[in-house]
Amino acid sequence: EAETALNIFQSIANGNNKDTVSVNAIMTVLNDNGWLKQSLQIYAQHTAVLNHTSHLLALQACANLNDLECGQRIHSQIELDQIEDMTLKLKFATTLIDLYGNGLEMESAQRIYDSIPDEHKDVMLLSSMMDAWYKNQGNKECLALFANLSHINGNAQIRPDTVCYAIAIKACTQATAY
């Protein structure tokens, strides 16, 4: 339960023993239980112990709250190009595409999508970009991404999952010309 976890976290003496692990753990619990504003409060209160995971959790909270301004502040602290771990970089890119897609900032969402080399793109990144286009009435662009799955990721073709199919079907129902 989120409330119990938050009480335990808050009982840690005056922040002296609150480290990156405990901050990330409570942010995860809060995010998973929809306590997104509380997660962002924890993030703001413990800046001395934040790491990439902390930033990612905060960005996820911003994306789910549709809080573009807060997400942009956090994004400004992150150099996506400097993240060497491709799995982590893909998580950041996917979350940022969700954030900017929700915030009607398709130029930023597309720039982030394009910054990931095709050979590293995965189905999560693709479905986030498709969903961003769909939410912004870019049905043609959404369906073009879906149609070009075999050309993304070189020889390792991305196989669409049910999320990709659902987004493509929704785009078809709204597309006036494709």
C-alpha positions in Angstrom: 0.0 0.0 0.0 1.3 3.4 -1.0 0.3 5.2 2.2 2.2 2.7 4.4 5.3 2.9 2.2 5.2 6.7 2.3 4.9 6.6 6.1 7.9 4.3 6.4 9.9 6.5 4.0 9.0 9.6 5.9 10.0 8.0 9.2 13.6 7.8 8.0 15.4 10.4 10.3 15.5 13.9 8.8 16.7 12.7 5.4 20.1 11.7 6.7 19.6 8.1 5.8 17.5 8.7 2.6 19.7 7.6 -0.2 19.2 7.0 -4.0 17.8 3.5 -3.4 15.1 4.6 -0.9 14.1 7.7 -3.0 13.8 5.6 -6.1 11.9 2.8 -4.3 9.3 5.2 -2.9 8.9 7.0 -6.2 8.3 3.6 -7.9 5.6 2.7 -5.3 4.0 6.1 -5.6 4.0 6.1 -9.5 2.7 2.5 -9.6 -0.2 3.5 -7.3 -1.1 6.7 -9.1 0.3 9.0 -6.4 2.1 11.0 -9.1 2.2 14.4 -7.4 3.6 12.9 -4.3 6.3 11.2 -6.3 7.3 14.5 -7.8 7.4 16.1 -4.3 9.8 13.4 -3.2 11.9 14.0 -6.3 12.0 17.8 -5.6 12.9 17.2 -1.9 15.8 14.9 -2.5 17.8 16.5 -5.3 21.2 15.5 -3.7 20.6 11.8 -4.2 19.0 11.7 -7.6 20.3 9.5 -10.5 19.0 8.5 -14.0 16.4 6.2 -12.5 15.1 9.1 -10.3 14.8 11.4 -13.4 13.1 8.7 -15.4 10.5 8.1 -12.6 9.9 11.8 -12.4 9.5 12.1 -16.1 7.0 9.2 -16.1 5.0 11.0 -13.4 5.0 14.2 -15.5 3.9 12.3 -18.6 1.1 10.6 -16.8 0.0 14.0 -15.3 0.3 15.7 -18.7 2.6 18.2 -16.9 4.7 19.3 -19.9 6.3 22.2 -18.1 7.6 20.1 -15.2 8.7 17.4 -17.6 10.6 20.0 -19.7 12.5 21.2 -16.6 13.5 17.6 -15.8 14.4 16.9 -19.4 16.7 20.0 -19.5 18.8 18.2 -16.8 19.3 15.1 -18.9 21.7 14.6 -21.8 20.1 11.8 -23.7 23.1 11.5 -25.9 25.3 10.9 -22.9 23.4 7.9 -21.7 25.4 4.9 -22.8 23.2 2.1 -21.6 20.8 1.6 -24.6 18.1 0.0 -22.5 18.0 3.0 -20.2 18.2 5.4 -23.2 15.2 3.7 -24.8 13.2 4.0 -21.6 14.0 7.8 -21.5 13.2 8.3 -25.1 9.9 6.4 -24.8 8.9 8.4 -21.7 9.9 11.7 -23.4 7.9 10.9 -26.5 4.9 10.2 -24.3 5.5 13.5 -22.4 5.8 15.6 -25.6 3.1 13.7 -27.4 0.7 14.3 -24.5 1.8 18.0 -24.5 1.1 18.5 -28.2 4.8 19.0 -28.8 5.2 16.7 -31.8 8.4 18.4 -33.1 10.1 17.5 -29.8 8.7 14.0 -29.8 9.8 13.4 -33.4 13.3 14.8 -32.7 13.7 12.3 -29.8 12.4 9.4 -31.8 14.8 10.3 -34.7 17.7 10.5 -32.2 17.6 6.8 -31.6 19.3 4.8 -34.4 17.0 2.5 -36.3 19.0 -0.6 -35.2 18.1 0.2 -31.5 14.5 1.1 -31.9 12.0 -1.3 -30.2 8.3 -1.9 -30.2 7.8 0.3 -27.0 9.5 3.2 -28.7 7.5 2.7 -31.9 4.2 2.4 -30.1 4.9 5.6 -28.1 5.6 7.5 -31.3 2.6 6.0 -33.0 0.4 7.0 -30.1 1.9 10.5 -30.0 1.0 11.0 -33.7 -2.5 9.5 -33.1 -3.2 11.8 -30.1 -2.1 14.8 -32.3 -4.3 13.9 -35.3 -1.3 12.7 -37.2 -3.1 9.5 -38.3 -1.3 9.4 -41.6 2.1 9.6 -39.8 1.0 7.0 -37.3 0.0 4.6 -40.0 3.1 5.2 -42.0 5.2 4.2 -38.9 3.1 1.0 -38.6 3.5 0.3 -42.3 7.3 0.7 -42.2 7.9 -1.7 -39.3 10.0 -4.0 -41.6 12.3 -1.2 -42.5 13.1 -0.2 -38.9 15.8 -1.9 -37.0 17.5 -3.3 -40.0 17.4 -7.1 -40.2 15.9 -7.5 -36.8 12.3 -6.6 -37.8 10.2 -5.1 -35.1 7.1 -7.2 -34.6 4.1 -5.2 -33.7 2.4 -6.0 -30.4 -1.3 -5.6 -29.5 -0.6 -2.0 -28.5 0.7 -1.2 -32.0 -2.3 -2.9 -33.6 -4.7 -1.1 -31.4 -3.2 2.3 -32.1 -3.1 1.6 -35.8 -6.8 0.5 -35.8 -7.7 3.7 -33.9 -5.8 5.8 -36.4 -7.6 4.1 -39.3 -10.9 5.0 -37.8 -9.9 8.7 -37.7 -7.9 8.9 -40.8 -9.6 10.8 -43.6 -7.1 10.1 -46.2 -4.4 7.5 -46.3 
